[in-house]
Amino acid sequence: MPFIQNTDADRAEMLAAIGVKSVDDLFEQIPAELRLKEALPIDAGLSENELRAEVAELASWNSPLAGAPHSKGSFLGAGLYRHFIPTVVDSLQGRHEFVTAYTPYQPEGSQGTLTVFFEFQTMVAELLGMEIANASMYDGCSAAAEAVIMAANMVRGRDRVVVSRGVHPHTRRTLETYLRWTGIELVEAPLGANGRTELGGLVDDSTCAVLVQNPNTLGVIEDIEGVAKASREAGAVSICSAYPISLGLLKSPGRAGFDIAVADGQSLGNPPAFGGPSFGLFACAQEHVRRMPGRIVGQTVDGEGRRGFALTFQTREQHIRRAKASSNICTNNALIALRGAIYMAAAGPEGLREVAEHCLAKAQYAAKALGDLPGFELPYADSGSFNEFVLRCPIPAAQINRAIDQAGMIGGLDLSRWYPELGDDLLLLAFTELNTREEIDRLVTTLANIAAAAPVA
Amino acid sequence: MRPDDRFYLPSHEWIKINGDTGIIGITDFAVEELSSGNEGDLVYCDLPETGRQLEDGETFGEIESVKAVADLNTPLAGEVIEVNAAIEEHLEIVAEDPWERGWMVKIKLGNKDTSKLLDAAAYEDLLAKQN
């Protein structure tokens, strides 16, 4: 990135060109009694070296997922996943042309970012198995909520939405917030003993949308084709929230028959970063383009017949449609989504499949070893999972996590935090291509030792 | 002179009454405003499904040009019985002939009270005042 400096000579030249003696003269028009007379009561500032040292000291308080004091491995997922980020992501995203690009309302000056997002949309549509995708949402939670709003607008006169309890609790809470004053009723479909959504008789002709997540928050692979079918038969809009990396192996929402597909994009080229920022994916069939929220980039030709790109279908958006806009989203986490685009392009369908295979293999290796430990079991083993699964422990999950922490690792999620009805002995463990065999073996040994040392109930 | 065989809304829709049926469309003025004089500028029209019940003045659809989008409102209440399929793929028909071939929906009138609507002369006055 070019560094533009301001020397005293530069300042003098500018003041001379304007025709004033000092910067203070430029504020003459503000009444004297309103102008600040003394310096603001803040510290004088640190030298660059002092500042670096202070910030480094503050940063050392962090407990990163992969570094001291937990450098021996992390098995925490639950919606955010630690995946490998190839160097090309940082180096391309860090180019100043990308870092400084703003919202591409003026296509004549934004072909770079518009081209990237046209490619992004194409890759997202392919990944999710849909015809079109938008230029990204803020995150997976708001993407799902917007999908439900879109569904309510697609199907007139229906005021119930059926949402699986397996959908991430943050997504469900975001949805509650979005629906709060709309008069739309949120109905929760429970999870069965096998960890899968039970729609029962909940989807009927008052249902405008059905939302399910795959794999769900318990790590269980849902019967997504069954959900799409039940939704279709009732005339409701089906929405699937997917885990992008899992799509290297699992059937995409589009191919499973869903109307709308959404996802949180963090797992594509972005670190968990203590919760964000992330970006959201949103895709559907071409026929619904006018109801789809978010930015859409289209391909066109300029006045000289050259291929170019521009934002399109803007009449849906609030800066034109105002209160009747399909959504009030008017921006996106472009830089984060850009990282996702670079990752998808670098990995490609084959690379994504490889990553997914590694994740599955590691998880299955761990599941077998952990399930074999006396006192531990896998309650949802029959339903199938991808890289995350629930482990029932002989003692409370919180105690297990403490012991794992002391062994220099980060454990899984104590599931009672989000699913208290399932008990306090369930641990949700995630495995990615970054977990080594040694790490997993160490985890297994640690749990074996804890169980051996614990009093038998 | 604009057709006096029909009634108008200040929002530039017209309704022509044939017995129990009302035919609804938009005026040449609306087309002008939306398309800045260029025939190709109307890009999309969202029309309702047949069977839909409309109240007086209810928005039943929208028409979009390159730069703007406008609601389409029904002057009178009724049930949508037919929608002009011809204009869906050829919106330029609305620009070419907004009074006849460019009709948008036909409704079975639920209400024939035209007292609140503008007649041709009143509509012309309205346009004259706007300029």
Interface residues (C-beta under 8 A of the other chain):
Chain A: R290 T315 I320 R321 K324
Chain B: Y44 D46 E64 A68 V69 D71
